[in-house]
Amino acid sequence: MQNTTKNTVEASFLELKNIGYSYHSLHGEIQALKDISFQVHEGEFIAIVGPSGCGKSTLLSIIAGLIAPESGTIVVNNPDGLLHYPKIGYMLQRDHLFEWRNVYQNVTLGLELNHMLTREHLDTVDRLLEDYGLDKFRYKRPDELSGGMKQRAALIRTLALEPQLLLLDEPFSALDYQTRLFVSADICRLIRAAGKTMIIITHDLSEAISLADRVIVLSGRPAVIKNEMKISLTLADDSPLAARNAPEFQQYFNRLWEDLTHENKKE
């Protein structure tokens, strides 16, 4: 047996500093996020958990650059030393595959829209289809695939654009429990093998512990960081499924459950 973290993380390449955001309407202002600060290290997997409606998806949209924070900044330290925002891959709860396009046409859609249909990128797509077990289904329609296969196709579409940072907003929530266990473990294993950095939102505490190097717990609205828990499990097999049998797993679960139960009582 050996003490392992799921990944060896090095320098921070993205840092959130005092991020704040409010929603404005005719009925007034609702503060969603307040003074959110944390670092994202290259190759790290971060899980974000918190009460429903606390602003988790809003935070992900800010990191993705889809909305601008009202306060605070995001600092980028690219490994190549250049001043550019990391390439972001954003995967939502639904797969958003187009039924009138086959699997191959769906996974190459991003490349098509970005005028990147080069031989090199198409070779990458072919490799991903094989790695994710979809090579034999490339000419099938989405309605001929299982839920797990659709999620794999959606991820390949995201990875084809070669993002540095993957943002996943409850990507497995639509799957039944058994499928979710296997698909989440398989997808995250392949993301790690690709050397990507990932931030995932999940309501499943077991999923957060088994997939992430670090779990960030948000409070109720306005969300602040209530806890930041580094996950270190003692196990010989560091796969997400095996992680659930680690001796430390239940302790992490109980601590997260206590945090979230307290927040739900406040709500």
N, C-alpha and C positions, 0 to 999 in steps of 0.2 A: 504494500500500500504506500501511496505517496501523496504528499500534500501538493495539490495543484490548483492554480487558477485557470480559467478557461482560455486565457490568452496572456501573452506577455506584452504589456503596454509600455509605450515609451513616451516621447514628448507630446504635449498637448498641441493639436493643430486647430482646434476651435474652442473658443472660450466665451461663454455668455456672462455678461457683467450687468447685474442689476436691471434685468429686463422687466418692464412693466407694460401692461396693456389693459385698456378699458373698452367696453362696448358702449356706444352712444345711440340713443333713440329719442323719440319725442317725449318719452316718459322719464328720461333722465340718463344717468351714467351708471354702468355696472362694472366695477373693477374685477378683471378676470385674473390677471397675473401681477405679482408685486415682488420686486427685488429678487428675481430668479437669477442665480449665479452658479455656474458649474463649468467644468472643463470636459472636453471630449478628446480622448487620446487616440492616436492612430491605431487602428486594429482593434479597438475596444468595442464591446457590446454593452450598451446601456439600456436598461428597462425603466420606463416611467410608469408609476402606478399612482392612483389617487381616487378620491370619490368621483362619482359620475357628475359631469358638468363643472368640474373644477378648472378646466382650461387646458387639459393635456393636448388636445388636438390644435388648439390655438397656439400653444407653444411650438408644436411641430411645424405649423404653417409659418411661424416667424423664422424658425431655423431654415426652412426651405426658401425663404425670401418671398413668399406669397403675400404676406402682410408685413408692414413695418411696425416695430415696437414703438410705443409712445415715449418710453424712456429706456435708458440703458443702451449698451452696444454689444456687438458680436465681433470679437477679435479673431483674425485668422492667421495662423502660422503654418504656411504651406511647407511640406517637406522639401519642395524644389526651390524654396526661397522667394518665389514670385508672388506678387501682390494680386491674387485673384481669389474669388470665392470658390470653395470646393464645388465640384460637380455633384449635384444632388440627385438621388433616385428616390422617388416618393411612391410608396405602395399603400393603397387605401384598403378599407374593409372589404369592398367588393372588387372583383377581378376586372370589371369593365372591359371584357372582351367583346368584340363586335361579332354578332352571329353570322353576318354576311361575309366574313373573312375566315379562312381556315386558320389553323394554329400557326402555321409558318407566317402567313400574312399578318396575323395579330402580333407575333413577337418581333417582327421586323418593322412594325408601324412607326415606332419612334425613330428608327434609322431613316425610314422613308421621309418622314416629316422634317428631319434635320439634314436631309441631303447627305446621308452618311452610308449609303448602300454600296460600300466598297467590298472588295473580295476579302480583305482582312476582317472587317466587321461581320460579314456573312459567315466566314469560317468560325468566328467566335460563337455566333448563334448556333451553328451546327454542333459545335462542341457542347454548348450548354443544353441543347435539346437531348443530346446523348447522355450527358451527366445527370440530367433531371428525369431520365426515363421517358421522354416524350418524342424521341426520334421517329418511332413507328406511327406516331399520331399526328405528324406534321401537316397532313392534308385532311384531317378530320375537322369538323365544325365544333365550336365550343359546346353545343348542346349534346355532343356525343362523348364528352369528357366527364369524369367525376369531379366533385368539388375540389379535391386535393390537386388533381391534374390541372384544373383551371388556375388555381393559385400558383402552381409551378410555372405555368405559361405566363402569367402576369409578372412573376419575378424575372423570368428570362427577358421579357420585354424591357424591364427596368434595367437589368444588368447589361443588356446589349449596348447601352449608351455609355458604359464604363464609368459609372459614378464613383466618386471617392467616398461618399457618405450615403448610406441607405437609411431612409426614414420609413418606418412601418407603423401604420396606424391600425392596430387590432386586425392584422391581416388574416388571422385564422379563426375569427369569431363566428363566421358563418358556417364552419365545419362542425360535424358531429364530434363528440368527445374523442372517440378512438382515432378517427381520421386526423383530428387536430394534433393529437400526441405525436403520431408518426410524421405527419407533414411538417410540423413546426421543427421537430428535431432534425429531419432530413434537410430541410431548406437552410436552417441555421448552420448545419455542418458544412454545407456547400458554400455558404457565404463566408464562413471562416476560412475554408480552404482557398477561397479567392482573395483572401487578405483584405476584405472590406471592413469598414467601420459602420456600426449600426446603432440606431436608436429606435427602440420599439415601445409602443404604448400597448399595455395589456391590462385587463382586469383580472387575469388569472395569476395569482401569486405563485403558484407552483411553476407556471410557465416562466415567469420573471426570474425566479431563482435558478431554474435549470438552464436557461438560455444566456443569462447576462453575467458579465464580469462585475457589474455594479447596478444597484437598484436605487433609483431616486424616488422618494415618496413625497407627493405634493399634498398640501392641506386642502381643506375646503376653500371655496371662493371668498376673498381673493387668494389665489394659490400662492403659497410660499413653500420653500423646500423645508419640509418637516424633518426629514431624515435622509441620509445618504449612506447606503450599506454596501460595502465591498463584499463580494461573494467569493469565498475560498472553501472548496470542498475537498475532503480527503477521500479519494477513490482511485482505483486503478484504471478504470474506464471513464474517461472524461466526456462521454457522449451525453447529450441532454436527457435521454431516457434513463441512463444509468445514474445521473445526478440525483434523481428522486430517491435513490436508495442510500445516498451518502449519509453518514451519521449526523452531520451538521444540518441537514436539510430541514428537519422539523423545527430546529431552533430558529433558523432564518424565517421560516413560515410563521411561527408564533409571534416573532417580533413585528413582522409586517402586518399580520392580522391585528395585533394590538394597536398599531398605529392607525390603521384604516378604520377599525371599529370605533376608536375614539373620535375620529373625524366624522363618521356617520352619525354618532350620537350628537355631536355638535350641530350637524345639519338639521 
